[in-house]
């Protein structure tokens, strides 16, 4: 039985104040696929995520998620933003942060027992069960990232969007995240934004190269020339065993 399309872009363009950000973008992401978005700052990566979430509408073309308008299926999408602002003095626990991922399921009233059980399952999956009652503001960068992923997962999404999940985390946390995403990819479609090519090459089979246009590549085809074209500058790729580094602007 063929897998269904989870995300579909057909000839999509978008501009901010008449400045083109995305032009004539077409691609599809199948069910249970894992793909990564690569591209320079300002190339359109965040705009792509906003279109998928239905936060903005294309100027031209068609975006469909689960074969529907994105805004109508947002409850099926788990989203971890790159930056999350919060008041460090606000006394919210790890469990409290994770439960906010169930808010759309309970717009009024208290969280149910089912909500709490699901949150606990996700926290166990991400090895955060020992931090349940900790104040979120006291956590390390890596711990906060995992808590935000837990918040994205607690709504039991069919599509998971992660924006720079390895930013400001140490290599050990990155290794844990690779293992976690490997498990999740059997249950949910995953689309991730990342600049970390080592993380990308080890976790994803396909990449979406975004720089106003979008070109889909198998990860195995990524070369120094392709990366240079994506980032509009000279790039040298250095391999260290199974890891990959990017070195740029060496003139």
N, C-alpha and C positions, 0 to 999 in steps of 0.2 A: 504494500500500500504506500503510495507516494506521500512524502511529508508535506504539510501545508505551509503556506507563507505566513510568517508572523509579522514581518515588516515588509512593506512594499513602497518604493518611491518610483514615480513615473514622471520624468521630465520636470522635476521640481526646481524652481528658482525662488530666491528670497533676497530681499534688500532691506537695509536699514537706512532711512532717509535718502533713498535713491542710490545708495552705495551698494553694489552687488556683493553678496556674501557667498551665496551658493548659486550655481548656474547649471541648468539642464542636468540635474542629478537623477540617475536611475539605478536602482539596485534592489535586491531582495535578500531577506534573511529567513532561512527555513527554521521550522520547529526543531528545538534542541541543538541548534547550531551555536557555536561560540565564535565570536568575531571581535576584533579590536579596531578602534578608530585611531589612526595616526595622522598627525598633521601639525603645522606650525601654529603658534598663537595667532589668532585672528583669521585662521584659515576656514573656519566654519564648523568646527567640532561641536561647540556648545549649541550653536544654532540647530545642528542636526538633531541633538538630543531634545531640544525644546519642541521641534517639529514632531518628533516621535511621541512626546508627552502630550501633545496637543495644546501647549502653552502659547504657540503662535501658529499662524496659518500660512501656507505657501502663497507667494504672489502668483505663481503659475504652476501647473502640474497637479499631481494627486499624491497624497500620503495616506496609506492605509495601515492600520495595526490590527491584527486579528480580523482582517477584511472589513474593518469598520473605521469610522472617523476616530482619530486618536483620543480626543477628549471624552468620547463616550465609553472608552474601555480602560480609562486610566487606573481603575481599581485592580486591573489585572497586571499592572506594572509596578515593580519595586524599583526605587530610585535612590542611589546614594550620591549626593552632590559632592563636588570637590571641596567646597568650603561651607562650613556650617557655623554661623555666628551664634553665640550663646552668652548669657550673663554668667560669668564664673562664680558669682555670689549666689546664683539661684540654686537652691538645694535639691537638685533632681538626681535621682539614682540611675544606675545603669538600667535597671528594670523599667524605671519611668521613661527613659529615653526610648527604649525598644518598644514599649507599649504605644508610644505616639504613632508608630507605624500602623496601628489598628484604628486610628481615629476615624477614618472615612467609613469604617464598618459600624462605628458607634458614634454618631454625631451628637448624641445626647445620652446622659446616664453614665453609670460606672462601667468600667471594663468588666467583662464577664469572666467566669472561671475558665472558659474555653480560650479567651484572649491570653490569660496568664499562663495557661498550660502550653499554648503555642509559643509564647515568648520564651518560656523555660526550655522548650525543645530546641529552639534556634540558638539560644545562649549556650546550651550544651554542645551543639554542633560546632560552634565557633570557639569552644573551650573557654567560655567566659562565665561559667557557672559560679566560680569563686568570687566574682566581682559584682554579683547581683545587687547588693546593698551599698556598694561604693558610690560616692559622689562622682558624677561624670567629669567634673572639672579637675579631679585629682589624678585622672588616668594619663598614661603616656600616650604619645601620638599614635603608636601602633595599636594600643588598646582601644583608643577612640575610633580608629578606622574600623576595627572589627565590630564595635558596638553599632556604628552607623550602617554597616553591612547587615547586621542583625535586624536593625530597624527596617531596612529595605525588604528583608526576607519574611518578616513576621506577618505580613499581609497575605502570605502564601501566593506570591505572584507567579504568572506564567512567563513573564519577561522580566529580566533583571538588567538594569542599566547602572553601571558603575563609572563614575567620573574620577579618574586618577586615584585608584584605590591604594597605590603603592607610594604616593607622595609622603615624604617626611616619616617614613618607617625604615627600620633597620633591615638588613638582609634576612635575618631570621624570620621576621614577620612576613616578608615577601615570600619566603619558602612556605610558610604556613598557609598563606593566601592561595598559592598555586595548588596546594593539596585540597583546600576547601573548594575552590572553583572546579577542580576536577570532579569532585563528588557531586556538586550542584548541577554540572552540565548534563548529567543523566536525567535530571528532573525538570530543568527550566532552561529557556533560551537566554543566552548571556551576551550582552553587548557592552564593551568596556572601552573607555578612553584612557590612553596611556602614552607616555613618552619613553617608558622603560622597555627597550628592545629585548633585553634579557628575559624579562617577564613575558613579553609578547611572544617571543620565539618558542618559549617552553610551554605556553598554555593554550595558544590559539592556532587554529588551522588556517584561518583567513584574516586578512586585514582590509579595512576600508581606508584608503589613502585620500585624505580630505585636504584640498587646497583650492577652494571655490568650486572645483569639480570633485567628483568622487569616483575612484577607480578601485575595484575589488581585486585583490591578489591573494593567491595561496601564500601563506607565510614562508614556505620554502623558496619562493621566487624573490624574496626581498634581497636586494643587493645594494652595494654602496651607491651605485648610480641611481637606483630607484629612490633611495632615501634622500639623496641630494636633490632630486627633483621635487620631492614632497616638501622639504624644508627650505628650498630656494637658496642653498648654500653648500659649499664643499663639505662632505662628510666622509670620514674614514671609519669603517667598522672593524673592531678588534675582537677576536674570539679568545676567550679564556676557558678552556675545556668546554662546558655546555653553556657558558654564560656569554653574553654579547654586550659590548660597550659601544657607544657612539661618541666619536670625537669630531668636533666641527670647527670651522674657521681657523685652520692652521696656517694661514698665509703669514 
